[in-house]
Amino acid sequence: MGGEPVPERAGGRPTPVVLGVDIGTSSSKGVLVGLDGRLVRSRTVAHRVERPRPGRVEMDGRLWWQEFVALTRDLLAPGGVRVLAVGVSGMGPCVLLTDAAGTPLRPAILYGVDTRAGAQIAGMNERFGTEEILRRCGSALSSQAAGPKIAWVAEEEPDLFARARRLFMPSSWLAYQLTGRYLLDQHSASQCTPFYDTDAQDWYRPWVDPVAPRLALPPLCWPGDVAGAVTAGAAAATGLPAGIPVVAGTIDAWSEAISVGAQRVGDLMLMYGTTMFLVHTVPHRLTSPSLWGTVGALPGTRNLAGGLATAGAITGWLRDLFGGPDYADLLQLAERSGPGARGLLMMPYFAGERTPILDPDARGLVAGLTLAHGPGDLYRAALEATALAVRHNLETIEAAGGDIRRIVAVGGGTQGRLWTQIVSDVTGRAQQIPAQTIGASYGAAFLAARTGQDVSIEEWNPVTAVRRPRPEVAADYDELYRLYRELYAGSRTVTHALAARQERLLTEARATRHPTAEGAAP
């Protein structure tokens, strides 16, 4: 982390700013933003999630606060600023369980990339009814839902779960550490299927109590509501002024949508990151068994949303395989490879897949490989794979009743032109790109600024570029999309068998490394 100090205002007065911090999958980011939307300073700290076995993705929740403190202290170190309010956001929905004193009991189970709770999904569907869950909660049960993961802990770690009293996500954990207030925003709660009633906009205890009767689910508020004020203890830890307001915050993709003003009916936010997210604002509640129907980040709004389990994660994996070349060099090679990656087709299901196939046992696949293919072709195929998956989601959203009128791109993947151009070419849709694509931390800062100022995101973050589809490549990508859909259907039996084999081999390896007295896996 580093950066240049910002000069004080004329006369030696510090610049008034708001702080936004986001806890992401591969890094945490903090920004100081002026009241006019100008990015004053930003800092990032990288981290890795833990993958103890296929399908399980975790992170020590205590690191979220440690990284918040480190980011904030580094941002404030040069001086010359006066923080007026704090905004927070984070990946989700996550399941961080604590005891009554707020002490974490185990690593947090992450969002849809963690696919461990298949048995619990099946059990809840049988117990409560698949159609009834969709009707009451707005979403079908999938790896994205927090409820089955809570049930997994209850069933697989009963002694630990007996001590669980509170549920946190990254944004609510930061708000708790800063203010001492235990709460959760409405949007995050709406991804706790089947524990949330989307019409009542409240917890649904008849389905909570059979699974977690002693879990005190948090009081609910909206992401832009003030959670509380920075306590003296939090001020001492972070260097923030005591007493300034902290907004409740929300899940990162919805904070990303706030950061680019994608809140009007017909808007769709497309987030380019470690994973990929789509959030479409609809005029009224819509449901689909293949998507997530949620309440929005702003009161009165509703969304249809979807997400890829991997996106930038694949390009990072490829870069590591290739020995760590610069991303700029890989993008040049991918550009040279050309549309269709010289006859390659990749399935981007390297961690299963979320929407619209909702298949935790899907696996990555590269078809068409020859000895003539090189790193640029594989890298291009990875970018095209995510674009094909985005097209599948867009078509599913519209089939469910969505009306996509405007797409706004955000996230680190927008920085280079190639990825966004490929997505527009494959989908046949234009994307607007705003001045600031830093994303969730910027959206959190905007919500913080609203606590004391009359601010507009359109003035803060205007659109500065539009990526348009190129008609000359449309036919090629239409054919590739048809093959993409056929390849998943045709390979599903094999990839599911391989997923089962991976799980079996890992279980055998664990048993060999850590045999019990009976020689079985612990």
C-alpha positions, -999 to 999 in steps of 0.1 A, spaced: 0 0 0 12 35 -8 5 68 -24 11 105 -24 -2 128 3 -30 152 -7 -23 189 -1 -44 206 26 -69 232 15 -58 268 12 -53 283 47 -41 249 61 -76 235 65 -79 198 60 -99 185 30 -133 170 41 -137 135 28 -157 103 34 -141 69 38 -153 37 19 -139 3 26 -148 -30 8 -137 -65 17 -134 -84 -15 -126 -120 -25 -90 -114 -35 -83 -80 -19 -97 -53 4 -98 -17 -9 -102 16 9 -108 50 -6 -110 86 6 -134 106 -16 -140 143 -16 -176 156 -12 -175 163 -50 -168 127 -58 -131 132 -65 -110 102 -55 -85 116 -31 -66 85 -21 -70 47 -25 -52 18 -10 -55 -20 -16 -43 -50 4 -43 -84 -13 -54 -116 5 -62 -152 -3 -92 -171 6 -88 -206 20 -99 -236 -1 -96 -265 23 -111 -290 -2 -131 -288 -35 -163 -268 -31 -153 -251 2 -141 -215 3 -135 -198 36 -118 -168 52 -109 -159 88 -134 -131 95 -110 -115 120 -89 -105 90 -117 -83 77 -113 -59 107 -75 -62 107 -75 -51 70 -99 -23 77 -76 -10 104 -45 -13 82 -62 4 52 -76 32 72 -44 40 91 -25 40 58 -51 63 41 -50 87 70 -12 87 75 -3 115 51 -27 139 69 -45 168 53 -80 153 54 -109 153 78 -132 122 76 -169 130 80 -184 96 77 -176 59 69 -191 35 44 -185 -3 43 -193 -32 19 -181 -67 13 -184 -100 -5 -215 -119 3 -237 -134 13 -212 -149 38 -218 -168 70 -196 -157 99 -210 -172 131 -200 -159 165 -209 -165 201 -230 -141 222 -199 -119 228 -192 -115 191 -162 -139 190 -159 -159 157 -164 -196 162 -150 -207 128 -138 -193 95 -165 -175 75 -182 -196 48 -182 -175 16 -209 -168 -9 -219 -189 -40 -183 -200 -47 -186 -223 -16 -208 -253 -27 -206 -275 3 -243 -274 13 -258 -295 -14 -273 -320 10 -288 -291 31 -303 -275 0 -320 -308 -9 -332 -313 27 -347 -278 29 -364 -281 -4 -380 -313 8 -390 -298 42 -403 -264 31 -411 -270 -5 -392 -259 -36 -420 -238 -50 -429 -223 -17 -393 -212 -10 -392 -195 -44 -426 -178 -38 -418 -166 -3 -381 -158 -6 -378 -146 -42 -350 -171 -50 -346 -208 -52 -321 -224 -30 -286 -226 -45 -250 -224 -34 -255 -186 -32 -280 -189 -3 -268 -184 32 -295 -205 49 -282 -239 38 -247 -230 49 -259 -222 84 -277 -256 83 -245 -273 72 -227 -259 103 -256 -271 125 -254 -306 111 -217 -311 105 -203 -291 135 -231 -294 161 -209 -287 192 -197 -255 177 -231 -245 164 -246 -249 199 -225 -219 209 -235 -198 178 -256 -168 187 -249 -141 160 -246 -140 122 -223 -115 104 -212 -107 69 -182 -86 60 -201 -52 59 -220 -59 91 -189 -72 108 -171 -39 101 -201 -19 112 -202 -39 144 -165 -33 151 -168 4 144 -201 11 163 -208 -19 186 -242 -22 168 -254 -57 157 -275 -53 125 -277 -64 89 -290 -46 58 -322 -57 41 -305 -66 8 -280 -90 25 -308 -105 45 -327 -112 12 -298 -135 2 -302 -156 34 -328 -178 17 -349 -195 31 -348 -174 63 -361 -141 48 -396 -132 36 -392 -109 6 -427 -94 8 -427 -88 46 -390 -77 43 -382 -95 76 -369 -127 90 -393 -157 86 -390 -174 120 -411 -205 111 -383 -215 88 -354 -202 109 -364 -219 142 -363 -255 130 -327 -250 118 -313 -224 142 -336 -218 171 -308 -202 193 -294 -179 166 -304 -143 172 -306 -130 137 -297 -93 134 -322 -64 133 -326 -51 98 -320 -17 82 -312 -3 47 -276 -1 34 -276 37 35 -290 39 71 -267 50 98 -257 20 118 -242 41 146 -212 62 154 -175 54 156 -168 44 192 -138 56 212 -122 21 210 -126 20 172 -113 55 169 -81 45 188 -76 15 166 -82 32 133 -73 68 137 -108 79 127 -126 106 147 -149 92 174 -185 100 169 -187 102 131 -215 82 114 -211 48 99 -236 35 73 -247 -1 75 -234 -10 40 -242 -41 19 -229 -68 -3 -202 -56 -27 -220 -61 -60 -249 -40 -48 -225 -13 -36 -209 -15 -70 -243 -8 -86 -246 22 -63 -212 34 -74 -222 37 -110 -258 48 -105 -274 16 -119 -305 19 -98 -332 30 -122 -357 5 -136 -341 -11 -167 -305 -6 -155 -281 -35 -153 -248 -34 -135 -221 -57 -148 -193 -62 -124 -159 -74 -137 -139 -90 -109 -126 -122 -94 -162 -134 -100 -187 -116 -122 -220 -102 -111 -251 -89 -128 -277 -68 -110 -308 -57 -129 -334 -33 -115 -370 -43 -121 -402 -24 -116 -417 -50 -93 -408 -84 -78 -398 -110 -104 -387 -145 -97 -369 -172 -116 -356 -206 -105 -324 -198 -123 -317 -164 -109 -318 -145 -76 -348 -123 -69 -338 -98 -41 -347 -65 -26 -325 -38 -38 -299 -17 -21 -322 13 -20 -357 13 -3 -385 4 -27 -362 -12 -53 -362 -48 -65 -336 -68 -85 -331 -98 -106 -295 -108 -102 -270 -135 -114 -234 -143 -110 -205 -163 -124 -185 -184 -99 -153 -175 -116 -142 -147 -140 -110 -129 -131 -101 -159 -110 -95 -179 -142 -73 -153 -158 -53 -151 -125 -50 -189 -125 -37 -189 -161 -12 -161 -154 2 -183 -126 4 -213 -149 23 -192 -174 49 -181 -149 35 -147 -139 39 -125 -170 24 -90 -169 -14 -89 -176 -7 -63 -203 15 -88 -222 -12 -115 -219 -38 -91 -232 -17 -83 -262 -13 -120 -269 -51 -124 -265 -58 -95 -288 -35 -111 -314 -53 -145 -311 -85 -129 -324 -122 -137 -320 -128 -173 -313 -93 -179 -299 -82 -197 -330 -108 -225 -325 -108 -228 -287 -139 -229 -265 -136 -228 -228 -163 -235 -202 -157 -211 -172 -170 -235 -145 -137 -238 -126 -155 -236 -92 -189 -250 -103 -213 -224 -116 -239 -201 -101 -265 -187 -124 -282 -196 -146 -273 -233 -144 -269 -235 -106 -246 -265 -109 -219 -268 -82 -206 -299 -99 -199 -283 -132 -162 -281 -140 -139 -261 -163 -133 -274 -198 -112 -263 -228 -123 -278 -261 -104 -277 -294 -68 -277 -281 -40 -285 -304 -2 -283 -301 -4 -250 -321 -23 -232 -294 -4 -209 -270 -9 -187 -239 -26 -159 -258 -52 -183 -272 -60 -198 -238 -62 -163 -223 -85 -151 -250 -107 -182 -246 -110 -174 -209 -122 -139 -216 -146 -152 -242 -159 -179 -218 -170 -153 -192 -186 -133 -220 -206 -164 -232 -217 -169 -196 -228 -133 -193 -249 -137 -225 -265 -168 -210 -274 -148 -179 -287 -118 -199 -310 -140 -219 -322 -157 -188 -330 -124 -171 -351 -113 -201 -369 -146 -203 -379 -141 -166 -395 -107 -175 -365 -84 -171 -362 -54 -195 -326 -45 -199 -324 -9 -212 -289 1 -201 -258 -18 -190 -231 -1 -169 -198 -18 -164 -177 -15 -132 -148 -33 -115 -111 -39 -121 -117 -58 -154 -129 -26 -171 -94 -11 -170 -82 -28 -202 -104 -24 -233 -103 -60 -245 -124 -78 -219 -153 -53 -221 -151 -52 -259 -153 -90 -260 -184 -90 -237 -201 -64 -259 -193 -84 -291 -205 -117 -276 -237 -103 -261 -244 -78 -289 -250 -51 -263 -234 -17 -255 -219 -10 -221 -214 24 -205 -182 29 -186 -181 56 -159 -152 78 -149 -147 57 -117 -148 20 -119 -132 13 -86 -165 -1 -75 -178 -12 -41 -156 10 -19 -166 40 -40 -203 31 -36 -198 27 1 -182 62 2 -212 76 -17 -236 62 9 -215 77 36 -215 111 19 -254 110 18 -255 111 56 -247 148 57 -246 160 21 -270 164 -9 -250 145 -34 -257 129 -68 -240 98 -82 -244 111 -118 -224 142 -108 -199 122 -88 -194 95 -115 -204 105 -150 -202 81 -180 -171 87 -200 -170 59 -225 -193 34 -243 -182 0 -255 -203 -10 -286 -206 -44 -302 -189 -48 -336 -213 -62 -361 -185 -79 -382 -179 -105 -354 -215 -111 -345 -220 -142 -366 -188 -159 -354 -198 -153 -318 -234 -165 -324 -219 -198 -336 -196 -200 -306 -225 -193 -282 -245 -222 -298 -215 -245 -293 -210 -232 -257 -246 -242 -248 -242 -276 -265 -209 -283 -248 -222 -280 -213 -252 -302 -221 -231 -328 -238 -203 -329 -212 -223 -327 -180 -224 -364 -172 -186 -366 -176 -178 -334 -156 -201 -345 -128 -183 -379 -126 -150 -361 -125 -163 -338 -97 -173 -369 -77 -139 -384 -84 -121 -353 -72 -140 -354 -39 -133 -391 -35 -96 -387 -41 -93 -358 -17 -112 -377 10 -88 -407 5 -58 -383 6 -70 -367 38 -76 -402 54 -40 -412 45 -25 -380 59 -47 -380 91 -58 -415 99 -81 -421 129 -75 -451 151 -98 -470 128 -80 -458 97 -110 -438 85 -112 -402 76 -118 -380 106 
